[in-house]
Amino acid sequence: MNSRREFIFSSAAIGGVLALGSFCPKDFQYRILGQGKAALKVSPLGLGCMGMSYHRSFVPDEKASLKLLRNAYEAGITFFDTAEAYGPLTNERLVGKGVKSFRKNIVLATKFGFINGKPSEGLDSRPATIRRVVENSLRSLQTDYIDLLYQHRVDPKVPIEEVAGTVKELITEGKVKHFGLSECSAGVLRRAHKEQAVTAVQSEYSLMTRLPEVEILGTCEELGVGFVPYSPLSRGMITGYLNERTKYNALNDNRSTLPRYQKELVVANWPLIDTLKEFGDQRGLTVAQVALAWLLHQKTWIVPIPGTTKWAHMQENFAAREIDFSDEEWRFLQSQLDNIKIHGDRYTGISAEQTQKE
C-alpha cells in the first residue's frame, strides 16, 4: 500500500509550478460566503487549526505551529478556523497568539455549544452560555470581535430561534460579525436564517462523507448561505498518509474511536485513494489536490478548511485552488467516484448523537 510520501513525490505539484495540463486557473484569489449583509470574503481554502493542539495524536512544538500560522497568512490564506471545544480553549489561545500581528487582515471563525467546552459532557447553547463562551473566546483569541461564530452542534433543548437571536444581539453589540451553524439539518437552517441571516454552514463533507449532497447543499444554495467543509480530506485518510498500520494516541485522537479508521475499513476504502491517485498521476497532481479540487468545483460558495501541522502539506492543499476540470475530465472523474462504495459509519456514540441527520 502506498504512502502519502510516495503520492507527493510522484507528482510535480509541490515546491514548484503546478503542471496543470488541460486544467486552467479560474478566479482563485477569494470566495464569498453568504449574501448581502451576511456576505464574508475569504480565501478559497481556509486553514483548520484544530490539529495543532487537539485530536491528532501529537501536539507539535508551539513555535512550529506559530510559524505555520504566519506562513499560511503570507501564502494567501485569510480564513482560520478554531473552536472553544478544541482543548477546551487551548487551540483558541494558540491561534490568537499566532495571528495577533495580522489579525485585522483575516477572518477568524470559532464555535460554541458544549457544556464547559467539552463534547463529552453534552450540549449547551443557552443564551447565557453563548455570551460567556464569546467573552472567553475574545480573550483567548486576543481580539475584540469574532468574524464568524458557529453553533458547534445543534442543542435540541434550546430553540434555534433563541440561539440565532442571541447571536443577533452579539452582532449588534459588535462582538460578532457573522453567524454560522455546524452539522445542522436543512430545517434548522431555515428556521435560524429567518431570525438572523446565516453566513455559512460548516459540516463534514468529503469524498468519504457526501451526506450534505442529500439536502443541506441545496438549501444553502436556495438561501444564499455558504458552505464550509470540515475534514475535507477525511482527517488525513483520503490523502493516503494513513494506512492500516497507523497507530493513534487514544488520549488525543478521536480517530481511534471512529469506524472508518479501523484497520479493516481502511483497507476496504482504499479503492477511493487508488482512483484519485490514478487520476492525479496523469496530471501532475497529488491525491489530496484532486480531492480538494473536486470539492471546490462543486460550488463557488464552498470553502474547504483542510487542517495540517506541516508546511509542505499546507502548500500542497492550498495549491488546489488553482485547479479546474474540463467538462470531459469532470464527467470521467465523477463516473469513477460515483461507483465507489464507502464502508463504515463516520461517528459512533455521543458524537453520532450530537450530529444532525438529513
C-alpha positions in Angstrom: 0.0 0.0 0.0 1.4 3.3 -1.0 2.1 6.1 1.5 1.4 9.8 1.1 5.1 10.4 0.7 5.1 8.3 -2.5 2.0 10.2 -3.7 3.7 13.6 -3.1 7.0 12.8 -4.7 5.3 11.1 -7.7 3.9 14.5 -8.8 5.4 17.8 -9.7 2.9 19.8 -7.7 5.0 20.6 -4.6 7.7 23.2 -4.4 7.2 24.5 -7.9 4.7 25.4 -10.6 1.7 23.2 -10.9 1.7 21.0 -14.0 -1.9 21.7 -14.9 -2.1 20.1 -18.3 -5.6 20.6 -19.5 -6.5 22.3 -16.2 -6.6 26.1 -16.1 -6.7 28.6 -13.3 -10.0 30.4 -12.6 -10.6 33.2 -10.1 -8.8 31.6 -7.3 -8.0 34.6 -5.2 -11.1 34.6 -2.9 -14.6 33.3 -2.4 -17.8 34.7 -0.8 -19.7 33.0 2.0 -23.3 34.2 2.4 -25.1 37.1 0.7 -26.0 40.8 1.4 -25.0 42.0 4.9 -24.1 38.4 5.8 -21.5 38.1 3.0 -18.0 37.3 4.0 -15.0 37.4 1.7 -12.4 34.7 2.4 -9.6 32.8 0.7 -10.8 29.9 -1.5 -9.5 27.5 1.1 -9.1 28.1 4.8 -6.9 26.5 7.5 -8.5 24.2 10.0 -6.3 24.8 13.1 -7.7 22.1 15.4 -5.0 19.5 14.8 -2.3 21.9 16.0 -3.3 21.1 19.6 -6.2 18.7 19.6 -7.3 15.2 18.4 -4.3 14.4 16.2 -2.2 12.0 18.3 0.6 14.5 18.8 1.0 18.2 19.7 3.6 20.0 17.6 6.1 22.4 19.1 4.3 25.7 19.7 7.0 27.6 17.7 6.3 25.3 14.7 2.6 26.0 14.9 3.0 29.7 15.2 5.3 29.7 12.2 2.8 27.7 10.2 0.0 30.2 11.0 2.3 33.0 9.8 3.3 31.1 6.7 -0.3 30.3 5.9 -1.2 34.0 6.0 1.8 35.0 3.9 0.8 32.3 1.4 -2.6 33.9 1.0 -4.9 32.1 3.4 -7.2 34.6 5.2 -9.7 32.2 6.8 -8.7 30.5 10.1 -10.9 28.1 12.0 -10.8 27.1 15.6 -13.3 26.4 18.5 -13.8 26.6 22.2 -14.0 22.8 22.3 -10.5 22.3 20.9 -8.8 21.9 24.3 -11.1 23.5 25.5 -9.7 27.0 24.8 -6.1 25.6 24.1 -6.4 25.9 20.4 -8.0 29.4 20.5 -5.1 30.6 22.6 -2.6 29.2 20.1 -4.4 30.7 17.2 -4.9 34.1 18.9 -1.2 34.3 19.6 -0.2 33.2 16.1 -2.4 35.6 14.2 -2.1 38.6 16.5 0.2 40.7 14.3 -2.1 40.3 11.2 -5.5 39.8 12.9 -7.2 42.7 11.2 -6.4 41.2 7.8 -8.0 37.8 8.3 -11.3 36.1 9.1 -11.4 34.3 12.4 -14.0 31.6 13.0 -14.8 29.9 16.3 -17.6 28.0 17.9 -19.8 27.5 21.0 -22.2 24.8 22.0 -20.9 22.3 24.6 -21.1 22.1 28.4 -17.8 23.5 29.7 -16.5 23.4 26.2 -16.3 19.6 26.3 -18.3 17.5 23.8 -18.2 14.5 26.2 -20.2 16.5 28.8 -23.1 17.3 26.4 -24.7 20.2 24.6 -25.3 23.7 25.9 -26.5 26.6 23.7 -28.4 28.6 26.3 -28.1 32.4 25.7 -26.1 32.9 28.9 -23.7 30.2 27.9 -23.3 31.6 24.4 -22.4 35.0 25.9 -20.0 33.5 28.4 -18.2 31.5 25.7 -17.9 34.5 23.4 -16.3 36.5 26.2 -13.8 33.7 26.8 -13.1 33.3 23.1 -12.4 37.0 22.7 -9.9 36.8 25.5 -8.3 33.6 24.2 -8.1 35.0 20.6 -6.8 38.3 21.8 -9.3 40.2 19.7 -12.4 42.4 20.3 -14.6 40.7 17.7 -15.2 37.3 16.1 -15.7 37.3 12.4 -17.8 34.1 12.1 -19.4 32.5 15.2 -20.8 29.0 14.7 -23.1 26.9 16.9 -20.9 23.8 17.0 -23.7 21.4 17.4 -27.5 21.9 17.5 -28.9 21.8 21.0 -32.4 20.2 20.9 -33.2 21.8 24.3 -32.8 25.3 23.1 -34.9 26.6 20.2 -32.7 27.6 17.3 -34.6 30.9 17.1 -33.3 31.7 20.6 -29.8 30.8 19.6 -29.9 32.9 16.5 -31.5 35.8 18.4 -28.6 35.7 20.9 -26.0 35.8 18.2 -28.0 38.6 16.5 -27.7 40.7 19.7 -23.9 40.0 19.8 -23.7 41.2 16.2 -25.5 44.4 17.1 -23.0 44.8 20.0 -20.1 44.4 17.6 -18.6 41.4 19.4 -19.6 39.1 16.5 -19.7 39.9 12.7 -21.4 36.8 11.2 -23.4 33.8 12.3 -22.9 30.2 11.3 -24.2 26.7 12.0 -22.4 23.4 12.1 -23.8 20.0 11.4 -27.4 21.3 11.2 -30.3 19.9 9.3 -32.0 21.9 6.4 -35.0 22.6 8.7 -32.9 24.0 11.4 -31.0 26.2 8.9 -34.2 27.6 7.5 -35.5 28.5 11.0 -32.3 30.1 12.1 -31.9 32.0 8.8 -35.3 33.7 9.4 -34.1 35.1 12.7 -30.6 36.0 11.8 -29.0 35.7 8.3 -26.7 32.7 8.3 -23.3 33.3 6.5 -22.1 29.7 6.4 -22.9 26.1 7.4 -19.9 24.0 8.4 -20.3 20.3 8.2 -18.2 17.3 7.3 -18.0 16.9 3.5 -15.5 14.9 1.5 -15.4 12.1 -0.9 -15.9 9.8 2.0 -18.7 11.8 3.5 -21.2 13.0 0.9 -24.3 13.4 3.1 -24.5 17.2 2.5 -25.4 16.5 -1.1 -28.8 15.0 0.0 -30.4 18.2 1.2 -28.2 20.8 3.0 -26.2 22.0 0.0 -29.5 22.6 -2.0 -30.9 24.5 1.0 -27.7 26.6 1.3 -27.9 27.5 -2.4 -31.6 28.4 -2.1 -31.0 30.7 0.9 -27.7 32.1 -0.3 -25.7 30.5 2.6 -22.1 29.5 2.1 -20.8 26.0 2.9 -17.5 25.2 4.7 -16.5 21.5 4.6 -14.5 20.4 7.6 -12.4 17.2 7.3 -12.4 17.6 3.5 -9.6 15.0 3.4 -11.4 12.8 5.9 -8.9 13.5 8.8 -6.0 12.6 6.5 -7.5 9.3 5.3 -8.1 10.4 1.7 -4.5 11.6 1.3 -3.0 8.1 1.8 -1.0 9.5 4.7 -2.8 7.0 6.9 -2.9 3.2 6.3 -3.9 0.0 8.1 -0.7 0.2 10.2 -1.3 3.7 11.5 -1.4 3.9 15.3 -3.4 6.6 17.1 -2.9 8.1 20.6 -6.2 7.4 22.2 -5.6 10.3 24.7 -5.5 12.9 21.9 -7.0 11.5 18.8 -10.7 10.7 18.1 -9.8 8.7 15.0 -9.1 5.7 17.3 -12.9 5.5 18.0 -14.2 6.2 14.5 -15.2 3.2 12.4 -13.6 4.2 9.1 -10.2 4.5 10.7 -10.1 0.9 11.9 -7.7 -1.4 10.0 -10.3 -3.5 8.1 -12.2 -0.4 6.9 -9.1 1.5 5.9 -8.3 -1.4 3.5 -11.9 -1.6 2.4 -12.0 2.1 1.5 -8.6 2.2 -0.2 -10.1 2.0 -3.8 -11.1 5.6 -3.4 -7.4 6.6 -2.9 -6.3 4.4 -5.8 -8.9 6.2 -8.1 -7.7 9.6 -7.1 -4.1 8.7 -7.4 -4.5 7.3 -10.9 -6.4 10.5 -12.0 -3.8 12.8 -10.3 -0.7 10.9 -11.6 -1.7 11.7 -15.2 -2.0 15.4 -14.4 0.9 16.1 -12.0 -1.4 16.3 -9.0 -1.5 14.6 -5.6 -4.4 12.7 -4.2 -5.1 15.5 -1.7 -5.2 18.1 -4.5 -7.6 16.1 -6.6 -9.9 15.6 -3.6 -9.9 19.3 -2.7 -10.3 20.4 -6.3 -13.3 18.2 -6.5 -14.9 20.0 -3.6 -14.1 23.4 -5.0 -15.6 22.5 -8.3 -19.0 21.7 -6.7 -20.0 25.3 -6.0 -18.3 28.7 -5.9 -19.6 29.3 -2.4 -17.9 26.2 -0.9 -14.7 26.9 1.1 -13.0 23.8 2.5 -10.8 24.1 5.6 -8.2 21.3 5.5 -6.2 21.1 8.6 -2.5 20.3 8.9 0.5 20.8 11.1 3.0 20.6 8.2 4.1 23.4 5.9 4.6 21.1 2.9 1.0 19.7 3.2 -0.4 23.2 3.6 1.3 24.3 0.4 0.0 21.2 -1.3 -3.6 21.7 -0.1 -3.7 25.5 -1.0 -2.4 24.8 -4.5 -5.7 23.0 -5.2 -7.4 26.4 -5.6 -5.7 26.8 -9.0 -7.1 23.6 -10.4 -10.1 23.4 -12.7 -11.6 20.5 -14.6 -12.5 20.4 -18.2 -16.0 19.1 -18.8 -14.6 15.8 -20.1 -12.3 15.3 -17.1 -15.1 16.2 -14.7 -17.5 13.6 -16.2 -14.8 11.0 -16.2 -13.8 11.6 -12.6 -17.4 11.8 -11.4 -18.3 8.5 -13.1 -15.4 6.8 -11.3 -16.2 8.2 -7.9 -19.9 7.5 -8.1 -19.1 3.8 -8.4 -17.1 3.6 -5.2 -18.8 2.4 -2.1 -17.6 3.9 1.2 -17.6 1.5 4.1 -18.3 2.3 7.8 -20.1 5.0 9.8 -18.3 8.3 10.3 -19.3 8.6 14.0 -20.4 6.4 16.9 -21.6 7.1 20.4 -22.1 10.6 21.7 -20.5 12.1 18.6 -23.2 10.4 16.4 -25.9 11.5 18.8 -24.8 15.2 18.6 -24.6 15.2 14.8 -27.7 16.0 12.7 -29.0 13.6 10.2 -30.6 14.7 7.0 
